[in-house]
Amino acid sequence: MNEGSLHVVDEIFPKKFFLNGQEMSCEGFKPIAALWRSAFPDLHYTLDHLIAEGEWVVEHWTGRGPI
């Protein structure tokens, strides 16, 4: 994702997940990721926390880019 390669979405995301409380698929997320990348071409993600319990996984990440 940090290099703008959308093909990794299929590798690092489950087939269905929640984004901001809404269920999403990888195919539904790719246009959103492309929009973020076009708006912020130097965007860099950092995974801050990854918590897993049972079948639930939650991640907390930070996105940064130059001003």
C-alpha positions in Angstrom: 0.0 0.0 0.0 2.8 2.4 0.8 4.1 2.0 -2.8 0.6 2.5 -4.3 0.2 -1.1 -5.5 -3.5 -1.9 -5.2 -2.9 -5.6 -6.0 -1.7 -6.0 -2.4 -5.3 -5.3 -1.2 -6.2 -8.9 -2.1 -3.1 -10.1 -0.2 -3.4 -8.1 3.0 -7.2 -7.7 3.5 -9.8 -10.4 4.1 -12.5 -10.8 1.5 -15.0 -8.9 3.7 -14.1 -6.4 6.5 -15.3 -3.3 8.2 -14.1 0.2 7.4 -15.4 2.9 9.7 -18.3 0.7 10.7 -19.4 -0.3 7.2 -18.9 -3.7 5.7 -16.6 -3.6 2.7 -15.0 -6.0 0.2 -11.6 -5.9 -1.4 -13.1 -4.9 -4.7 -15.1 -2.1 -3.1 -12.1 -0.8 -1.2 -9.7 -0.6 -4.2 -11.4 2.5 -5.7 -11.3 4.2 -2.2 -7.6 3.3 -1.9 -6.9 4.7 -5.4 -8.7 7.9 -4.5 -6.7 8.3 -1.4 -3.5 7.7 -3.3 -4.4 10.2 -6.0 -5.2 12.8 -3.4 -2.1 12.1 -1.3 0.5 10.5 -3.6 3.2 10.5 -0.8 0.9 8.9 1.7 2.7 6.4 4.0 0.9 4.1 6.3 2.2 2.9 9.7 0.6 0.0 11.6 0.4 1.2 15.2 -1.6 -1.6 16.8 -2.9 -5.0 15.8 -5.2 -6.8 18.2 -6.8 -10.2 17.5 -9.3 -12.1 19.6 -11.2 -15.1 18.3 -12.4 -14.3 14.8 -12.0 -10.5 15.3 -9.0 -8.5 14.3 -8.7 -4.7 14.8 -5.9 -2.6 13.4 -5.0 1.0 14.3 -2.9 2.7 11.7 -1.6 6.2 10.9 -1.3 7.7 7.5 1.2 10.5 7.0 2.4 12.6 4.1 4.4 15.7 3.6 2.6 19.0 3.9 
